[in-house]
Amino acid sequence: MSTENFQFTLKKTDAGARLGEVSMPRGTIRTPAFMPVGTVGTVKAMYLDQVKDTGADIILGNTYHLMLRPGAERVARLGGLHKLIRWDGPILTDSGGFQVMSLSGLRKLDEKGVTFKSHVDGSLHHMSPERSIEIQGLLGSDIQMQLDECVALPAEPQEIERAMELSLRWAERCRVAFGDQPGKAMFGIVQGGDQPALRIRSAEGLKQLDLKGYAVGGLAVGEPQDVMLSMLETTLPVLPTEKPRYLMGVGTPDDLLKSVARGIDMFDCVMPTRSGRHGLAFTRRGRVNIRNARHAEDMRPLDEESNCPAARDYSRAYLHHLIRSDEALGGMLLSWNNLNYYQDLMKGIRQSIEEGRFADFYAETQENWAKGDI
Ligand SMILES: Nc1nc2cc3nc(NCCc4ccc(CCO)cc4)[nH]c3cc2c(=O)[nH]1
């Protein structure tokens, strides 16, 4: 079912966990949702048909990477990102602020925007809030993120305050630049680091802008999990309950469970794909580092009960061999296994909220992880 507009429906809550859906013209996103990261127009080592089959309703693209290569205007000339990469569901694009800080030779950041050198060819680029929204429009993004400044933690409170206030001003400029695009959405991003008062000021400031959704940014940047969770407990009660909440860059399966319990609806993280390519497998019984010698002659699959061929049909011995040999198929199979596991976890979370037994699901899941992979 799709709609000509962007519509979030909160269907049920169970303690702090929320069951919902985001209806958009290109499809419906079942929440709590995990969004696979397709940074440069591909979810690495996956066919997008497989990504869809794992249960993903939406994927992420990235302004920073796509503006550098193949270029935003080129993507527009080619019919937009959905047509180019052959994904007909919703796409959320990050605004590029975080990637500039973490990837490029940053040259300057001021009121106007960020000036940086491309990590691809060293060319100089300037990105303003307005240009970030323009690029996301050229890509054809369904959910566009404001340009913001994300500060790595730990950081001085006054530095966190400066970046939070700049991000608020940029949110307003992005809101104006985005204008009124029925069927699309622009989300603001709450900043404020590990400072509760700044988190509250950021959330209150964004609420004045009548946004369709709110991301919690500035986390998963090196802080301990308890600090991240504490910032959710501070921030989420301030945000409107009838709008989706998106925790950026998070996280491990344990992060997902604990953040859903505090009221997060949407997640993205490179963890399942990046760590899969490096030999880390996520399963119902916890993590398996397939590089470890103990798997070299283990002909069992990762999970004989899984519906995913990568988990059910391939032996650990073979996966061990492929990863140790740095064969492409190793990263392909573990990415497939991991994305399928993440989507199975989100499906289990949604079903448990529907049935009013999220607390039991939470406890059972953590028990199974604790047993470890036999
Ligand atoms: N615009 C914007 N985007 C963000 C992206 C983020 N991504 C993160 N964390 C990602 C952390 C992360 C990085 C790598 C891996 C793979 C390990 O194998 C897992 C998690 N935090 C983030 C914060 C922001 C933010 O405030 N604003």
The ligand as an SDF file (V2000), in Angstrom:
LIG
                    3D

 27 30  0  0  0  0  0  0  0  0999 V2000
   24.3800   13.3540    9.3430 N   0  0  0  0  0  0  0  0  0  0  0  0
   24.8070   12.5620   10.3520 C   0  0  0  0  0  0  0  0  0  0  0  0
   25.1540   11.2810   10.1050 N   0  0  0  0  0  0  0  0  0  0  0  0
   25.6310   10.4930   11.1210 C   0  0  0  0  0  0  0  0  0  0  0  0
   26.0750    9.1840   10.8490 C   0  0  0  0  0  0  0  0  0  0  0  0
   26.5870    8.4110   11.8920 C   0  0  0  0  0  0  0  0  0  0  0  0
   27.1570    7.1540   11.8950 N   0  0  0  0  0  0  0  0  0  0  0  0
   27.5220    6.9630   13.1850 C   0  0  0  0  0  0  0  0  0  0  0  0
   28.1780    5.9080   13.6410 N   0  0  0  0  0  0  0  0  0  0  0  0
   28.6360    4.8360   12.7710 C   0  0  0  0  0  0  0  0  0  0  0  0
   29.5240    4.0370   13.6860 C   0  0  0  0  0  0  0  0  0  0  0  0
   30.0300    2.8010   13.0690 C   0  0  0  0  0  0  0  0  0  0  0  0
   31.1250    2.8420   12.2100 C   0  0  0  0  0  0  0  0  0  0  0  0
   31.6140    1.6460   11.6710 C   0  0  0  0  0  0  0  0  0  0  0  0
   31.0070    0.4330   12.0160 C   0  0  0  0  0  0  0  0  0  0  0  0
   31.5220   -0.8330   11.4420 C   0  0  0  0  0  0  0  0  0  0  0  0
   32.4120   -1.5690   12.4360 C   0  0  0  0  0  0  0  0  0  0  0  0
   32.8400   -2.7830   11.8470 O   0  0  0  0  0  0  0  0  0  0  0  0
   29.9140    0.4160   12.8910 C   0  0  0  0  0  0  0  0  0  0  0  0
   29.4310    1.6020   13.4150 C   0  0  0  0  0  0  0  0  0  0  0  0
   27.1820    7.9910   13.9970 N   0  0  0  0  0  0  0  0  0  0  0  0
   26.6240    8.9270   13.2100 C   0  0  0  0  0  0  0  0  0  0  0  0
   26.1640   10.2110   13.4960 C   0  0  0  0  0  0  0  0  0  0  0  0
   25.6850   10.9990   12.4490 C   0  0  0  0  0  0  0  0  0  0  0  0
   25.2630   12.3650   12.6790 C   0  0  0  0  0  0  0  0  0  0  0  0
   25.2890   12.8870   13.8210 O   0  0  0  0  0  0  0  0  0  0  0  0
   24.8550   13.0910   11.6240 N   0  0  0  0  0  0  0  0  0  0  0  0
  1  2  1  0
  2  3  2  0
  2 27  1  0
  3  4  1  0
  4  5  1  0
  4 24  2  0
  5  6  2  0
  6  7  1  0
  6 22  1  0
  7  8  2  0
  8  9  1  0
  8 21  1  0
  9 10  1  0
 10 11  1  0
 11 12  1  0
 12 13  1  0
 12 20  2  0
 13 14  2  0
 14 15  1  0
 15 16  1  0
 15 19  2  0
 16 17  1  0
 17 18  1  0
 19 20  1  0
 21 22  1  0
 22 23  2  0
 23 24  1  0
 24 25  1  0
 25 26  2  0
 25 27  1  0
M  END
$$$$
